[in-house]
Amino acid sequence: MLSPNELPRLQREQFHHDKRNHSDIVCLPKPDRLKHYGLHFAKYVGRFARGSAEPKSEKQTLVDALLVSLSAANTLHQDLASVGVEAPPRADQIDPLRVFADAAGRFADACEKLDHLEDSFALARRANIDILHWLIATADEQQLDLVGALYERRKELAARQFYVTD
């Protein structure tokens, strides 16, 4: 399980990772970045829904979704130090994936509201926290070392940027 003090560190590290490895996204205006992250969340809902028919593993999708959630938190100016890592109980849902799908849908709703200049940031922030909590709870249920897997995935993504030297 993630400890509460790990989220702020992971968030800061994601900021540096994004600057180095995803400059094409970081340079976008914030509304466009949020829409980009909303599309990622929708893609992940599809991956989870396909189950074993999906070529990408559930572990990779969990980790990728965590990376995007951290990036979205930075774009939304969410201080994850105040969020905590305890998710509310999921007993009221027949299918736990619905919790993730609901939150991803609310994030997409917030992104769509941007085009109409409607207030959307509170909706996006709440949805992102719900996504984050779902990811952490799911990783815990699967006994997945989410932090270790996150670091491995960041290494893979950084290697793609062969032309960047630190």
N, CA, C and O of each residue as an XYZ file, in Angstrom:
664
protein
N       0.843     -1.192      0.000
C       0.000      0.000      0.000
C       0.876      1.239      0.000
O       1.901      1.298      0.679
N       0.457      2.211     -0.764
C       1.148      3.490     -0.762
C       1.000      4.137      0.605
O      -0.068      4.081      1.215
N       2.058      4.743      1.077
C       1.949      5.512      2.312
C       1.553      6.943      1.945
O       1.842      7.402      0.840
N       0.899      7.641      2.859
C       0.429      8.990      2.545
C       1.539      9.947      2.106
O       1.298     10.852      1.307
N       2.758      9.749      2.627
C       3.831     10.669      2.252
C       4.442     10.346      0.887
O       5.248     11.123      0.376
N       4.073      9.216      0.293
C       4.604      8.870     -1.027
C       3.915      9.640     -2.152
O       4.556      9.963     -3.152
N       2.641      9.936     -2.012
C       1.918     10.613     -3.090
C       2.529     11.963     -3.458
O       2.728     12.224     -4.644
N       2.835     12.837     -2.487
C       3.439     14.119     -2.874
C       4.797     13.943     -3.574
O       5.122     14.687     -4.499
N       5.576     12.967     -3.132
C       6.868     12.704     -3.782
C       6.649     12.203     -5.204
O       7.312     12.663     -6.134
N       5.734     11.275     -5.374
C       5.445     10.758     -6.715
C       4.918     11.863     -7.621
O       5.215     11.889     -8.815
N       4.143     12.765     -7.056
C       3.610     13.885     -7.828
C       4.737     14.806     -8.294
O       4.766     15.208     -9.457
N       5.649     15.135     -7.411
C       6.794     15.993     -7.796
C       7.655     15.297     -8.837
O       8.090     15.919     -9.806
N       7.901     14.008     -8.640
C       8.708     13.266     -9.613
C       8.010     13.192    -10.971
O       8.665     13.203    -12.013
N       6.681     13.116    -10.953
C       5.938     13.084    -12.216
C       6.098     14.398    -12.971
O       6.202     14.405    -14.198
N       6.118     15.489    -12.255
C       6.324     16.798    -12.880
C       7.650     16.806    -13.648
O       7.696     17.235    -14.801
N       8.713     16.337    -13.018
C      10.030     16.297    -13.675
C      10.041     15.292    -14.822
O      10.617     15.562    -15.876
N       9.416     14.146    -14.628
C       9.327     13.141    -15.693
C       8.608     13.724    -16.910
O       9.058     13.562    -18.044
N       7.499     14.397    -16.666
C       6.722     14.960    -17.772
C       7.505     16.037    -18.518
O       7.467     16.096    -19.747
N       8.206     16.879    -17.788
C       9.010     17.920    -18.449
C      10.061     17.305    -19.358
O      10.314     17.814    -20.450
N      10.671     16.219    -18.917
C      11.745     15.600    -19.690
C      11.214     14.745    -20.836
O      11.760     14.778    -21.939
N      10.156     13.983    -20.583
C       9.742     12.935    -21.512
C       8.458     13.212    -22.287
O       8.157     12.521    -23.260
N       7.717     14.200    -21.867
C       6.439     14.480    -22.518
C       6.293     15.974    -22.798
O       5.249     16.563    -22.517
N       7.324     16.576    -23.342
C       7.287     18.017    -23.594
C       6.190     18.382    -24.584
O       5.672     19.498    -24.553
N       5.834     17.452    -25.458
C       4.758     17.715    -26.415
C       3.423     17.933    -25.717
O       2.570     18.657    -26.232
N       3.233     17.330    -24.573
C       1.995     17.488    -23.816
C       2.117     18.634    -22.821
O       1.182     19.417    -22.658
N       3.261     18.738    -22.159
C       3.463     19.778    -21.157
C       3.349     21.178    -21.769
O       2.937     22.119    -21.091
N       3.709     21.314    -23.039
C       3.650     22.633    -23.667
C       2.241     23.013    -24.115
O       2.018     24.154    -24.517
N       1.293     22.090    -24.054
C      -0.090     22.393    -24.430
C      -0.737     23.306    -23.388
O      -0.367     23.273    -22.214
N      -1.701     24.117    -23.818
C      -2.478     24.871    -22.820
C      -3.177     23.889    -21.867
O      -3.511     22.769    -22.252
N      -3.386     24.318    -20.650
C      -3.946     23.420    -19.635
C      -5.269     22.775    -20.043
O      -5.442     21.583    -19.793
N      -6.208     23.492    -20.653
C      -7.432     22.799    -21.072
C      -7.154     21.650    -22.045
O      -7.796     20.602    -21.968
N      -6.217     21.842    -22.944
C      -5.869     20.780    -23.890
C      -5.177     19.619    -23.188
O      -5.389     18.460    -23.545
N      -4.357     19.922    -22.201
C      -3.723     18.858    -21.419
C      -4.774     18.032    -20.695
O      -4.706     16.803    -20.688
N      -5.748     18.705    -20.085
C      -6.788     17.982    -19.362
C      -7.578     17.088    -20.307
O      -7.907     15.956    -19.953
N      -7.884     17.576    -21.498
C      -8.587     16.745    -22.483
C      -7.733     15.544    -22.871
O      -8.252     14.441    -23.040
N      -6.440     15.751    -23.012
C      -5.534     14.652    -23.337
C      -5.599     13.585    -22.239
O      -5.669     12.392    -22.534
N      -5.577     14.014    -20.976
C      -5.639     13.062    -19.878
C      -7.005     12.375    -19.837
O      -7.089     11.186    -19.529
N      -8.077     13.113    -20.145
C      -9.403     12.507    -20.200
C      -9.483     11.407    -21.244
O     -10.121     10.377    -21.026
N      -8.823     11.633    -22.398
C      -8.784     10.590    -23.428
C      -8.001      9.376    -22.946
O      -8.374      8.239    -23.237
N      -6.920      9.610    -22.212
C      -6.168      8.490    -21.636
C      -7.064      7.668    -20.703
O      -7.090      6.441    -20.788
N      -7.794      8.343    -19.819
C      -8.655      7.620    -18.884
C      -9.698      6.796    -19.632
O      -9.988      5.663    -19.247
N     -10.261      7.358    -20.694
C     -11.236      6.610    -21.497
C     -10.583      5.385    -22.129
O     -11.181      4.310    -22.171
N      -9.359      5.548    -22.618
C      -8.624      4.423    -23.194
C      -8.421      3.329    -22.144
O      -8.540      2.142    -22.450
N      -8.119      3.724    -20.921
C      -7.876      2.734    -19.875
C      -9.162      2.016    -19.471
O      -9.128      0.825    -19.163
N     -10.286      2.715    -19.468
C     -11.565      2.048    -19.206
C     -11.758      0.930    -20.226
O     -12.160     -0.180    -19.875
N     -11.466      1.233    -21.490
C     -11.583      0.216    -22.538
C     -10.644     -0.945    -22.311
O     -11.035     -2.101    -22.477
N      -9.414     -0.657    -21.934
C      -8.450     -1.745    -21.676
C      -8.950     -2.649    -20.559
O      -8.943     -3.873    -20.689
N      -9.386     -2.035    -19.454
C      -9.883     -2.840    -18.326
C     -11.105     -3.649    -18.742
O     -11.241     -4.814    -18.368
N     -11.993     -3.031    -19.517
C     -13.235     -3.705    -19.919
C     -12.961     -4.908    -20.818
O     -13.693     -5.897    -20.769
N     -11.919     -4.831    -21.632
C     -11.592     -5.957    -22.515
C     -11.022     -7.141    -21.768
O     -11.007     -8.251    -22.300
N     -10.558     -6.937    -20.562
C     -10.040     -8.038    -19.755
C      -8.921     -8.790    -20.443
O      -7.968     -8.181    -20.929
N      -9.029    -10.102    -20.489
C      -7.958    -10.934    -21.053
C      -7.825    -10.771    -22.566
O      -6.823    -11.201    -23.138
N      -8.809    -10.162    -23.226
C      -8.705     -9.916    -24.668
C      -7.804     -8.723    -24.975
O      -7.439     -8.500    -26.129
N      -7.447     -7.963    -23.952
C      -6.577     -6.793    -24.116
C      -5.123     -7.238    -24.097
O      -4.694     -7.918    -23.165
N      -4.352     -6.854    -25.131
C      -2.934     -7.249    -25.160
C      -2.093     -6.642    -24.024
O      -1.140     -7.268    -23.561
N      -2.438     -5.440    -23.581
C      -1.677     -4.821    -22.486
C      -2.182     -5.386    -21.164
O      -3.385     -5.565    -20.972
N      -1.276     -5.658    -20.283
C      -1.654     -6.260    -18.999
C      -2.407     -5.259    -18.132
O      -2.282     -4.045    -18.289
N      -3.187     -5.808    -17.217
C      -3.899     -4.947    -16.266
C      -2.897     -4.174    -15.414
O      -3.137     -3.017    -15.068
N      -1.784     -4.804    -15.078
C      -0.746     -4.120    -14.302
C      -0.239     -2.897    -15.050
O      -0.127     -1.819    -14.466
N       0.070     -3.049    -16.335
C       0.568     -1.905    -17.101
C      -0.489     -0.808    -17.179
O      -0.165      0.377    -17.094
N      -1.736     -1.195    -17.338
C      -2.803     -0.197    -17.411
C      -2.965      0.523    -16.082
O      -3.173      1.736    -16.065
N      -2.876     -0.197    -14.968
C      -2.937      0.447    -13.650
C      -1.818      1.466    -13.500
O      -2.043      2.587    -13.043
N      -0.624      1.073    -13.885
C       0.532      1.964    -13.740
C       0.404      3.163    -14.673
O       0.646      4.298    -14.262
N       0.025      2.918    -15.928
C      -0.145      4.025    -16.868
C      -1.210      5.000    -16.378
O      -1.038      6.214    -16.484
N      -2.303      4.473    -15.845
C      -3.368      5.335    -15.336
C      -2.888      6.136    -14.125
O      -3.284      7.287    -13.946
N      -2.043      5.534    -13.300
C      -1.486      6.269    -12.165
C      -0.610      7.418    -12.659
O      -0.695      8.528    -12.135
N       0.221      7.164    -13.650
C       1.067      8.228    -14.204
C       0.209      9.383    -14.716
O       0.522     10.549    -14.474
N      -0.866      9.059    -15.417
C      -1.740     10.092    -15.958
C      -2.464     10.830    -14.825
O      -2.629     12.049    -14.884
N      -2.889     10.104    -13.809
C      -3.553     10.743    -12.682
C      -2.612     11.725    -11.977
O      -3.034     12.812    -11.582
N      -1.354     11.351    -11.821
C      -0.378     12.261    -11.219
C      -0.175     13.489    -12.100
O      -0.097     14.609    -11.594
N      -0.089     13.289    -13.404
C       0.066     14.417    -14.331
C      -1.159     15.322    -14.295
O      -1.037     16.546    -14.307
N      -2.341     14.712    -14.251
C      -3.575     15.496    -14.170
C      -3.606     16.299    -12.871
O      -4.022     17.457    -12.867
N      -3.173     15.693    -11.783
C      -3.134     16.410    -10.507
C      -2.236     17.639    -10.616
O      -2.580     18.702    -10.098
N      -1.109     17.509    -11.272
C      -0.224     18.660    -11.446
C      -0.885     19.743    -12.283
O      -0.786     20.927    -11.959
N      -1.554     19.349    -13.350
C      -2.224     20.321    -14.211
C      -3.366     21.009    -13.465
O      -3.616     22.198    -13.666
N      -4.053     20.264    -12.610
C      -5.181     20.798    -11.843
C      -4.749     21.503    -10.555
O      -5.596     21.996     -9.811
N      -3.455     21.557    -10.288
C      -2.912     22.142     -9.048
C      -3.504     21.463     -7.821
O      -3.876     22.124     -6.851
N      -3.589     20.134     -7.872
C      -4.053     19.360     -6.728
C      -2.866     18.997     -5.867
O      -1.886     18.435     -6.356
N      -2.947     19.310     -4.609
C      -1.906     18.938     -3.663
C      -2.249     17.561     -3.105
O      -3.105     17.434     -2.230
N      -1.583     16.543     -3.610
C      -1.907     15.181     -3.204
C      -1.480     14.869     -1.768
O      -1.811     13.808     -1.238
N      -0.742     15.795     -1.137
C      -0.379     15.598      0.270
C      -1.617     15.606      1.153
O      -1.611     15.021      2.236
N      -2.674     16.260      0.701
C      -3.875     16.374      1.525
C      -4.957     15.360      1.157
O      -6.052     15.394      1.719
N      -4.663     14.467      0.228
C      -5.681     13.561     -0.299
C      -5.807     12.287      0.513
O      -6.918     11.825      0.772
N      -4.708     11.727      0.910
C      -4.738     10.437      1.584
C      -4.817      9.306      0.571
O      -5.092      9.531     -0.608
N      -4.579      8.115      1.029
C      -4.544      6.964      0.131
C      -5.673      5.979      0.396
O      -5.767      4.950     -0.274
N      -6.520      6.279      1.353
C      -7.630      5.381      1.675
C      -8.814      5.677      0.770
O      -9.329      6.795      0.743
N      -9.230      4.676      0.043
C     -10.403      4.818     -0.820
C     -11.647      4.451     -0.034
O     -11.586      3.631      0.882
N     -12.785      5.056     -0.386
C     -14.029      4.635      0.262
C     -14.350      3.187     -0.105
O     -13.891      2.704     -1.140
N     -15.118      2.493      0.710
C     -15.444      1.097      0.404
C     -16.172      0.981     -0.934
O     -16.917      1.876     -1.331
N     -15.940     -0.150     -1.624
C     -16.532     -0.348     -2.943
C     -17.645     -1.396     -2.917
O     -18.002     -1.940     -3.962
N     -18.185     -1.679     -1.765
C     -19.149     -2.764     -1.634
C     -20.470     -2.482     -2.350
O     -21.209     -3.420     -2.649
N     -20.786     -1.231     -2.630
C     -22.076     -0.923     -3.250
C     -22.101     -1.181     -4.752
O     -23.151     -1.035     -5.379
N     -20.989     -1.554     -5.334
C     -20.916     -1.802     -6.772
C     -20.788     -3.291     -7.050
O     -19.997     -3.990     -6.416
N     -21.578     -3.767     -8.008
C     -21.479     -5.154     -8.438
C     -20.153     -5.370     -9.148
O     -19.478     -6.378     -8.938
N     -19.791     -4.423     -9.982
C     -18.556     -4.500    -10.764
C     -17.667     -3.326    -10.381
O     -18.004     -2.183    -10.690
N     -16.546     -3.572     -9.720
C     -15.673     -2.467     -9.307
C     -15.194     -1.591    -10.468
O     -14.864     -0.425    -10.254
N     -15.150     -2.123    -11.680
C     -14.727     -1.316    -12.822
C     -15.656     -0.126    -13.036
O     -15.245      0.905    -13.567
N     -16.913     -0.280    -12.618
C     -17.863      0.823    -12.778
C     -17.417      2.061    -12.006
O     -17.690      3.184    -12.430
N     -16.742      1.871    -10.895
C     -16.251      3.003    -10.100
C     -15.230      3.784    -10.914
O     -15.276      5.013    -10.965
N     -14.312      3.069    -11.548
C     -13.306      3.722    -12.402
C     -13.978      4.360    -13.615
O     -13.671      5.499    -13.968
N     -14.893      3.632    -14.254
C     -15.584      4.156    -15.441
C     -16.381      5.414    -15.093
O     -16.401      6.372    -15.866
N     -17.032      5.411    -13.938
C     -17.785      6.579    -13.494
C     -16.856      7.780    -13.323
O     -17.159      8.873    -13.801
N     -15.748      7.583    -12.656
C     -14.809      8.684    -12.419
C     -14.202      9.176    -13.735
O     -14.051     10.382    -13.932
N     -13.856      8.257    -14.631
C     -13.316      8.656    -15.934
C     -14.368      9.434    -16.722
O     -14.043     10.403    -17.408
N     -15.613      9.015    -16.624
C     -16.696      9.736    -17.291
C     -16.881     11.131    -16.728
O     -17.116     12.078    -17.478
N     -16.778     11.267    -15.419
C     -16.891     12.597    -14.807
C     -15.718     13.481    -15.206
O     -15.886     14.684    -15.408
N     -14.525     12.889    -15.320
C     -13.368     13.658    -15.786
C     -13.619     14.143    -17.215
O     -13.342     15.298    -17.537
N     -14.140     13.262    -18.068
C     -14.463     13.644    -19.451
C     -15.533     14.731    -19.470
O     -15.461     15.652    -20.283
N     -16.520     14.636    -18.589
C     -17.554     15.662    -18.491
C     -16.921     17.012    -18.166
O     -17.277     18.031    -18.757
N     -15.989     17.010    -17.231
C     -15.297     18.256    -16.881
C     -14.531     18.810    -18.082
O     -14.527     20.018    -18.314
N     -13.889     17.935    -18.837
C     -13.147     18.375    -20.023
C     -14.084     18.972    -21.067
O     -13.755     19.974    -21.701
N     -15.240     18.360    -21.244
C     -16.216     18.874    -22.214
C     -16.738     20.235    -21.772
O     -16.986     21.097    -22.615
N     -16.910     20.445    -20.476
C     -17.395     21.719    -19.964
C     -16.408     22.856    -20.245
O     -16.808     24.016    -20.337
N     -15.136     22.529    -20.379
C     -14.135     23.556    -20.687
C     -14.467     24.282    -21.985
O     -14.286     25.495    -22.086
N     -14.952     23.543    -22.974
C     -15.280     24.145    -24.267
C     -16.428     25.145    -24.155
O     -16.529     26.065    -24.967
N     -17.288     24.975    -23.160
C     -18.441     25.861    -22.963
C     -18.167     26.928    -21.907
O     -19.060     27.686    -21.529
N     -16.933     26.976    -21.440
C     -16.526     27.916    -20.390
C     -17.371     27.755    -19.131
O     -17.658     28.721    -18.424
N     -17.760     26.513    -18.872
C     -18.507     26.198    -17.656
C     -17.526     25.808    -16.561
O     -16.428     25.321    -16.834
N     -17.935     26.027    -15.336
C     -17.092     25.655    -14.204
C     -16.890     24.143    -14.213
O     -17.859     23.384    -14.221
N     -15.641     23.712    -14.212
C     -15.381     22.278    -14.341
C     -14.235     21.781    -13.473
O     -14.039     20.571    -13.356
N     -13.489     22.667    -12.873
C     -12.284     22.225    -12.181
C     -12.581     21.402    -10.933
O     -11.869     20.439    -10.650
N     -13.611     21.762    -10.187
C     -13.958     20.963     -9.004
C     -14.363     19.553     -9.427
O     -13.993     18.574     -8.778
N     -15.124     19.454    -10.518
C     -15.535     18.153    -11.036
C     -14.331     17.330    -11.469
O     -14.245     16.143    -11.156
N     -13.408     17.946    -12.182
C     -12.199     17.245    -12.641
C     -11.341     16.811    -11.461
O     -10.822     15.694    -11.448
N     -11.190     17.680    -10.475
C     -10.372     17.336     -9.305
C     -10.970     16.158     -8.537
O     -10.253     15.232     -8.159
N     -12.281     16.192     -8.308
C     -12.930     15.099     -7.572
C     -12.809     13.795     -8.347
O     -12.518     12.748     -7.768
N     -13.032     13.857     -9.663
C     -12.929     12.654    -10.488
C     -11.505     12.108    -10.461
O     -11.310     10.895    -10.387
N     -10.515     12.988    -10.520
C      -9.128     12.532    -10.513
C      -8.776     11.854     -9.188
O      -8.060     10.852     -9.172
N      -9.275     12.396     -8.086
C      -9.029     11.766     -6.777
C      -9.714     10.408     -6.713
O      -9.150      9.451     -6.183
N     -10.920     10.319     -7.248
C     -11.618      9.030     -7.254
C     -10.874      8.012     -8.121
O     -10.800      6.835     -7.768
N     -10.327      8.456     -9.245
C      -9.512      7.571    -10.088
C      -8.284      7.112     -9.319
O      -7.958      5.925     -9.302
N      -7.615      8.048     -8.689
C      -6.416      7.730     -7.915
C      -6.726      6.716     -6.816
O      -5.992      5.743     -6.643
N      -7.796      6.938     -6.083
C      -8.163      6.002     -5.016
C      -8.492      4.619     -5.577
O      -8.114      3.606     -4.989
N      -9.192      4.573     -6.705
C      -9.537      3.285     -7.316
C      -8.269      2.542     -7.734
O      -8.153      1.333     -7.530
N      -7.332      3.263     -8.313
C      -6.076      2.632     -8.751
C      -5.310      2.052     -7.570
O      -4.817      0.926     -7.632
N      -5.215      2.819     -6.504
C      -4.490      2.367     -5.317
C      -5.185      1.150     -4.714
O      -4.525      0.167     -4.379
N      -6.509      1.205     -4.571
C      -7.253      0.084     -3.988
C      -7.131     -1.167     -4.856
O      -6.963     -2.270     -4.334
N      -7.213     -1.004     -6.158
C      -7.113     -2.153     -7.062
C      -5.719     -2.767     -7.001
O      -5.573     -3.989     -6.963
N      -4.699     -1.916     -6.990
C      -3.326     -2.423     -6.875
C      -3.135     -3.160     -5.558
O      -2.470     -4.195     -5.519
N      -3.708     -2.639     -4.483
C      -3.610     -3.311     -3.184
C      -4.303     -4.667     -3.215
O      -3.769     -5.649     -2.701
N      -5.484     -4.727     -3.813
C      -6.215     -5.999     -3.914
C      -5.398     -7.032     -4.682
O      -5.450     -8.222     -4.375
N      -4.648     -6.577     -5.679
C      -3.842     -7.478     -6.498
C      -2.433     -7.666     -5.934
O      -1.606     -8.355     -6.532
N      -2.168     -7.055     -4.792
C      -0.859     -7.120     -4.148
C       0.253     -6.683     -5.102
O       1.327     -7.283     -5.152
N      -0.033     -5.627     -5.851
C       0.905     -5.073     -6.822
C       1.740     -3.985     -6.155
O       1.200     -3.091     -5.502
N       3.039     -4.065     -6.321
C       3.931     -3.004     -5.856
C       3.807     -1.853     -6.848
O       4.564     -1.760     -7.814
N       2.851     -0.991     -6.592
C       2.525      0.083     -7.526
C       3.686      1.057     -7.700
O       3.958      1.503     -8.814
N       4.364      1.387     -6.624
C       5.476      2.343     -6.708
C       6.626      1.744     -7.505
O       7.181      2.409     -8.380
N       6.989      0.512     -7.219
C       8.061     -0.141     -7.977
C       7.713     -0.253     -9.456
O       8.556     -0.007    -10.318
N       6.467     -0.627     -9.745
C       6.031     -0.742    -11.139
C       6.022      0.619    -11.822
O       6.328      0.727    -13.009
N       5.671      1.652    -11.073
C       5.682      3.009    -11.622
C       7.091      3.422    -12.022
O       7.292      3.977    -13.103
N       8.061      3.156    -11.165
C       9.455      3.508    -11.483
C       9.954      2.747    -12.707
O      10.664      3.310    -13.541
N       9.589      1.482    -12.818
C       9.988      0.698    -13.994
C       9.373      1.269    -15.270
O      10.036      1.361    -16.303
N       8.109      1.646    -15.187
C       7.433      2.203    -16.363
C       8.048      3.542    -16.764
O       8.208      3.823    -17.951
N       8.388      4.357    -15.789
C       9.032      5.636    -16.105
C      10.364      5.413    -16.813
O      10.714      6.160    -17.726
N      11.102      4.395    -16.400
C      12.372      4.084    -17.086
C      12.119      3.722    -18.540
O      12.833      4.183    -19.430
N      11.092      2.888    -18.788
C      10.747      2.514    -20.171
C      10.395      3.745    -20.987
O      10.845      3.887    -22.124
N       9.599      4.628    -20.420
C       9.175      5.825    -21.139
C      10.346      6.774    -21.384
O      10.440      7.392    -22.444
N      11.237      6.885    -20.399
C      12.403      7.762    -20.559
C      13.334      7.238    -21.648
O      13.960      8.028    -22.356
N      13.432      5.933    -21.787
C      14.325      5.343    -22.802
C      13.867      5.686    -24.215
O      14.675      5.703    -25.144
N      12.582      5.957    -24.380
C      12.068      6.342    -25.702
C      12.669      7.664    -26.170
O      12.814      7.906    -27.368
N      13.015      8.508    -25.209
C      13.578      9.826    -25.518
C      15.103      9.719    -25.566
O      15.813     10.351    -24.783
N      15.580      8.916    -26.492
C      17.023      8.619    -26.587
C      17.858      9.863    -26.803
O      19.045      9.864    -26.474
N      17.286     10.906    -27.338
C      18.008     12.128    -27.671
C      18.155     13.075    -26.488
O      18.861     14.079    -26.586
N      17.492     12.767    -25.361
C      17.598     13.609    -24.165
C      18.683     13.046    -23.290
O      18.657     11.869    -22.929
N      19.627     13.875    -22.950
C      20.675     13.462    -21.997
C      20.542     14.321    -20.749
O      20.362     15.537    -20.827
N      20.632     13.677    -19.620
C      20.484     14.392    -18.343
C      21.834     14.739    -17.783
O      21.922     15.343    -16.714
